[in-house]
Amino acid sequence: MSTTPVPAHFPDVLRQFPLAGRYVSAAPYGSGHINDTYVVHQDEGRPAPKRYVAQRINHNIFKNVPALMDNVQRVTAHLARKEGPGSRALALVPAHGSRAVIRDEFGGWWRFYDFVEGAHTVDRVTNEAEAREAAGAFGDFQAQLADLPGGRLQETIPNFHHTRSRFENFRRAMAEDQAGRAAEVQPEIEFACSREADSDVLLKLLAKGEVSERVTHNDTKINNVMLDDVTRRAVAVIDLDTVMPGLPLYDFGEMMRTSASSTAEDDPDAGSMHLVLPYFRVLVEGYLASAVGGVLNATERAHLGFAGQLMTYENGLRFLTDYLQGDTYYKIQHPRHNLDRCRTQFALVRSIVAQQDALGRILESIQP
């Protein structure tokens, strides 16, 4: 759960949005690492209050907020047109003057969404049905955006899943050792360096035209899919800040990293982390059964397992880099939080590598 308290000037922010009803309360909401998120209750004189989601965008991470919000506006409008009446897709609430985002007196950027009622998120996959729903939701999301008009989306974080760039960032952090921590993480540094060649595999395939760039979500955790409270079916994909050009394999790999893993990414016991093969199978089944299944080529399908290995390695690099730099990117709850995250990711990489043959057999057995 987000713990950043509601700021004192929040009523000033509220006045810039034409919300229904009278303000009742706001409270921290969700479990995101980056933005500050709040659920807002408005009294409309109904049995249940009208709810909104308010977010203060972390402009230290997202350097060009107007570009980010241009992407979000385009994507949410396109999804609403695709899904038609009754859509429960994420919907922006424009500020006065039809602005997608406003800036407060302290320089903070704010946006509002309609709250998706009758649905919930889960932070970890607890059964195969949830994993299949997540895979299908993100696959359909990619397919719905295949004909997004208006040209190429802007990169909200340049080189977000460019693993070679991530490795070079790690290399610089290791050399500079700003927080004086390199000596204590030599095993992690050695492992990171031993897998350097993985950084270039998908980039080389892209350069040769064997895989294709598309509009992708780029943060395909299960908690970015809203599930209906009754049916448990996916109703909306959320957290659109990293929707931009990317590879479908990045999205599948991130799903595999987060939804087919045996424990939380910040489990202090890295020995508890391994790949759960039955969850990998249902992720493949759900993804290939979605609308995107018929779009992927043979090279992309063959690299689904490697994609999970790569995204896990990349995230391990990012956590290790942040630890070496003094924890400047991710929110942490204790001083070794990023190191714990790094160690679980590297343990998961080892598990994926050890099960490569099993992954290959699963991929061969499932056809789109």
JOHU-V199899 format. One record per run of one state. SS is the DSSP state (@ for helix, = for strand, . for the rest). FROM is the first residue (numbers start at 1). LEN is the number of residues. If there is no record, write none. Layout:
SS/FROM/LEN, SS/FROM/LEN
This chain:
./1/9, @/10/5, ./15/2, =/17/1, ./18/4, =/22/7, ./29/7, =/36/8, ./44/6, =/50/8, ./58/7, @/65/19, ./84/8, =/92/2, ./94/1, =/95/1, ./96/3, =/99/1, ./100/2, =/102/2, ./104/5, =/109/6, ./115/4, =/119/2, ./121/7, @/128/17, ./145/18, @/163/14, ./177/5, @/182/13, ./195/1, @/196/12, ./208/5, =/213/4, ./217/5, @/222/3, =/225/4, ./229/5, =/234/4, ./238/6, =/244/4, @/248/12, ./260/1, =/261/1, ./262/8, @/270/3, ./273/2, =/275/1, ./276/1, @/277/13, ./290/8, @/298/5, ./303/1, @/304/21, ./325/12, @/337/18, ./355/1, @/356/10, ./366/3
